Amino acid sequence: MTQDMTQPVRVLVWNEHRHERKNPKVDELYPDGIHGAVASALREGGCDVRTATLDDDEHGLTEEALAWAQVVVWWGHLAHEEVKDEIVDRVVKRVYDGMGFVPLHSAHMAKPFRRLMGTGCMLKWREANDKERLWIVAPHHPIVTGLHEFVEIEREEMYGEFFDVPAPEELVFVSWFSGGEVFRSGCTWTRGKGKIFYFRPGHETYPTYHLPDVRRVLVNAAKWAAPSGVERFVQGNAKPLESI
């Protein structure tokens, strides 16, 4: 499943697709769904993209779809608990086997992310038109390629510390909000062979996924999270390589 660098990264964009059907403001901002906006950014960045939603058969996360995907980008909010546990098992296994996973915004409470983190993943929040400034704190990281010192978002939902996740292996962004809070907004981890990048922005009632810098981060993150390195490890009971 290692990425062939001559081929586009295969990304499955998953969205529960509930807010768009319940809230006219969200539908106006994202007429093709939040997944549609994220998918368009990834396609513009050269990725091969499919989309899936909660109400698709098997939530769109079939064995075939996950075997195809090198990376899953996940947005959810209202319906985390409606995701079936057997599907969560399937996603988590694929991450351990090497598939990249990019949870966005309120997907901090998505079942696969909580399973992979092993913590509560809770935080504080406020929806009050805060300005957000995402400071780059890992300027060497591939996820910030093409950006300047920070990404500024004029209006967003605030997320504040403490964010109950394991210490990131690398912290890429730290957000400051006009209300005074800070937040670890771009965090990486590995689980097994799979790479994970949590990216905070993206509240459904703001046009965040139309912003060029945010769209650039989505593309960079998908390409970073795609499988690389050793193709296969043998685990479990092993025969000796030499005579004993």
C-alpha positions in Angstrom: 0.0 0.0 0.0 3.0 2.3 -0.1 2.4 5.4 -2.2 3.6 5.4 -5.7 5.0 8.9 -6.0 4.1 9.0 -9.7 0.4 8.5 -9.0 -2.0 10.9 -7.2 -2.8 10.2 -3.6 -6.2 8.4 -3.3 -8.3 10.1 -0.7 -11.7 9.2 0.7 -13.5 12.2 2.1 -16.1 11.2 4.7 -18.8 13.5 6.1 -21.9 12.7 8.2 -23.8 15.2 6.0 -26.4 16.2 8.5 -25.9 19.9 9.2 -26.3 20.7 5.5 -29.8 19.1 5.4 -30.9 20.7 8.8 -29.5 24.2 8.6 -30.1 26.5 5.6 -27.1 28.6 6.5 -24.8 25.5 6.2 -26.5 24.4 3.0 -25.9 27.9 1.5 -22.2 27.8 2.5 -21.7 24.2 1.3 -24.3 23.4 -1.4 -22.3 20.3 -2.3 -21.9 19.4 1.3 -18.8 19.9 3.5 -17.4 16.8 1.9 -17.9 18.4 -1.5 -15.8 21.5 -0.5 -13.0 19.4 1.0 -13.0 17.1 -2.0 -12.8 20.0 -4.4 -9.7 21.4 -2.6 -8.0 18.0 -2.7 -8.8 17.5 -6.4 -7.4 21.0 -7.2 -4.3 19.8 -5.3 -3.9 16.8 -7.6 -5.5 14.1 -5.4 -7.7 11.3 -6.7 -10.8 11.7 -4.5 -14.0 9.8 -3.6 -16.6 10.9 -1.1 -18.8 9.0 1.4 -21.5 9.9 3.9 -23.0 8.4 7.0 -26.2 7.4 5.3 -24.5 5.5 2.5 -24.4 1.7 2.7 -21.9 0.7 5.4 -21.5 4.5 5.8 -19.6 4.4 2.5 -16.7 2.8 4.4 -16.9 -0.6 2.7 -14.0 -3.0 2.6 -13.5 -2.0 -1.1 -13.6 1.7 -0.4 -11.0 1.5 2.4 -8.8 -0.9 0.4 -8.8 1.8 -2.3 -8.1 4.7 0.0 -4.6 5.7 1.0 -6.0 8.5 3.2 -9.4 9.1 4.9 -10.4 12.7 5.7 -13.2 12.7 8.3 -15.8 15.4 9.3 -18.5 14.7 11.8 -20.4 16.5 14.5 -24.1 15.6 15.2 -24.0 11.9 14.7 -20.8 10.4 16.0 -22.6 7.7 17.9 -24.5 6.6 14.8 -21.3 5.3 13.3 -21.4 1.5 13.7 -18.7 -0.1 15.8 -17.9 -2.7 13.2 -17.2 0.1 10.7 -15.0 1.9 13.3 -13.1 -1.4 13.8 -12.6 -1.5 10.0 -11.2 2.1 9.8 -8.9 1.7 12.8 -7.5 -1.5 11.4 -6.7 0.2 8.1 -4.9 3.0 9.9 -2.7 0.5 11.8 -2.0 -1.2 8.5 -0.8 2.1 7.0 -3.8 4.2 5.8 -3.6 7.9 6.7 -6.3 9.5 8.8 -7.1 13.3 8.8 -9.9 14.2 11.3 -11.2 17.7 10.9 -12.7 20.1 13.5 -15.5 18.4 15.5 -14.2 15.0 14.4 -12.1 15.2 17.6 -15.1 13.3 19.0 -15.4 10.9 16.1 -15.3 7.2 17.2 -12.3 6.3 15.1 -10.3 9.2 16.4 -11.2 8.5 20.1 -10.3 4.9 19.6 -6.9 5.8 18.0 -6.1 8.3 20.8 -7.3 6.2 23.7 -8.4 9.4 25.6 -11.6 11.5 26.0 -10.5 14.0 23.3 -12.7 16.7 24.9 -12.0 20.5 24.9 -13.7 23.8 25.6 -15.6 25.6 22.8 -17.5 28.8 22.0 -19.3 29.9 18.9 -19.0 33.7 19.0 -17.3 34.9 15.7 -13.8 34.7 17.2 -10.8 35.6 15.0 -8.5 32.6 14.8 -4.8 32.9 14.1 -3.0 29.6 13.5 0.7 30.0 14.2 3.0 27.6 12.5 5.3 26.1 15.1 6.9 23.5 12.9 8.1 25.5 9.8 10.0 22.5 8.5 6.9 20.2 8.3 5.5 19.2 4.9 2.0 20.1 6.0 2.9 23.9 6.0 4.5 23.9 2.6 3.5 27.1 0.7 2.2 28.9 3.8 3.6 32.0 5.5 4.1 32.5 9.3 0.4 32.0 10.2 -3.0 31.3 8.8 -5.7 33.9 9.8 -9.4 33.1 9.9 -11.6 36.2 10.5 -14.5 34.3 12.0 -14.5 30.8 13.5 -15.7 28.7 16.5 -13.2 28.8 19.4 -11.7 25.6 20.6 -9.6 26.0 23.8 -7.3 24.0 26.0 -7.2 21.6 27.7 -7.5 19.3 24.7 -7.6 15.7 26.1 -5.4 13.9 23.6 -2.0 12.2 24.0 1.0 14.5 23.5 1.3 15.0 19.8 4.4 13.5 18.2 4.7 16.8 16.3 2.8 20.0 16.9 2.4 21.9 13.6 -0.1 24.7 14.5 -1.1 26.5 17.7 -4.2 28.7 17.5 -4.8 32.0 19.2 -8.4 33.3 19.5 -9.6 36.8 20.0 -11.3 35.8 23.2 -7.9 34.9 24.6 -7.7 31.1 24.4 -5.1 29.0 22.7 -5.4 25.5 21.2 -3.1 22.8 19.7 -4.8 23.0 16.3 -2.5 20.9 14.1 -1.3 17.6 15.7 0.4 14.5 14.3 0.6 11.0 15.6 1.4 7.5 14.3 -0.5 4.4 15.1 1.1 1.2 13.7 2.1 2.2 10.2 -0.6 4.8 9.8 -0.1 8.6 10.1 -2.7 10.9 11.7 -3.1 14.6 11.4 -5.8 16.4 13.4 -6.7 19.9 11.9 -8.9 22.1 14.0 -10.7 24.7 11.7 -13.9 24.0 10.0 -17.1 24.9 11.9 -20.1 24.3 9.7 -21.6 27.8 9.8 -18.4 29.5 8.6 -16.9 29.4 5.1 -13.6 28.0 6.4 -13.1 25.3 3.7 -13.3 27.9 1.0 -10.2 29.7 2.3 -7.1 29.2 0.1 -4.7 28.6 3.0 -7.0 26.1 4.7 -7.4 24.3 1.4 -3.7 24.2 1.0 -3.3 22.6 4.4 -5.9 19.9 3.4 -3.9 19.0 0.3 -0.5 19.0 2.1 -2.0 16.9 4.9 -3.4 14.3 2.6 -0.1 13.9 0.8 1.8 13.7 4.0 -0.5 11.1 5.5 -0.4 8.8 2.5 1.5 5.5 3.2 5.3 5.5 2.8 8.2 3.5 4.1 8.3 -0.3 4.6 5.6 -2.1 2.7 5.0 -4.9 5.1 6.0 -6.1 8.5 5.7 -9.7 9.7 4.3 -9.9 13.2 3.3 -12.7 15.5 5.0 -16.1 15.8 8.1 -16.0 13.5 10.5 -18.6 12.2 14.2 -17.9 12.7 16.1 -16.3 9.9 19.2 -18.2 10.9 19.8 -21.8 12.2 19.4 -22.0 16.0 
